[in-house]
């Protein structure tokens, strides 16, 4: 349940209360995300400067208005239902579990927003706090990643299909298995690109002539002996290992695992 805020909760009298109030006012005013408060009827009772900037309104234009003013009309019914459900459950929705929806600015522009909700009680009345984050940039980045992923999948499918067709043609020729292996080896040996294959532990099992030409090692020097770590700068690998741990929380057991990640 939301915490009841009354004078009896305030144990520090005089200037201490004023100082505490100043802290809360500063937090609300200078927060780096949009914050607005609604009463039980979904009327806006307070809104901070960053939210006003995001939506393009003045405080006078929004105080006392329904929250629907900031939501596309086609979502009014569903949002009202969710608001009522939240009032009944009265449980805080943290940022990590926020709701993604569209918000609408004064000029009609719509933008994706992440909304997190909390609640409190004051003088026997229920209020809901909405934390609003414009995630337009994040959504654009996700769209770019999705497009690149789709393009990659399409390329892989095409190459896989081409390889299957090649293998099918080999089968149709009724050549011996040795001939098929020789043909595949000829493709890899003359691919015009460096091809290096390892086992699950990173030990090099295949090292084609193009790789030997470009890197300078002979097959006999690396096959069943070395991992691709041999061809990378140790300082760069160490830096990447540190980045994986600090930035992503990924702990790797050895240098080859850094390359895998």
Secondary structure, DSSP 8 states (H G I E B T S, - for coil): --EEE-GGG--S-THHHHHHHHHHHHHHHH-SSEEEEEETTSBEEEE-HHHHHHHT--HHHHTTSBGGGGS-GGGHHHHHHHHHHHHHH-----GGG-EEEEEE-TTS-EEEEEEEEEEEEETTEEEEEEEEEE-HHHHHHHHHHHHHHHHHHHHHHHHHHHHHHHHHHHHHTT--HHHHHHHHHHHHHTSSS--EEE-TT--EEEE-HHHHHHH---HHHHTTT--GGGGS-HHHHHHHHHHHHHHH----SSHHHHHH-
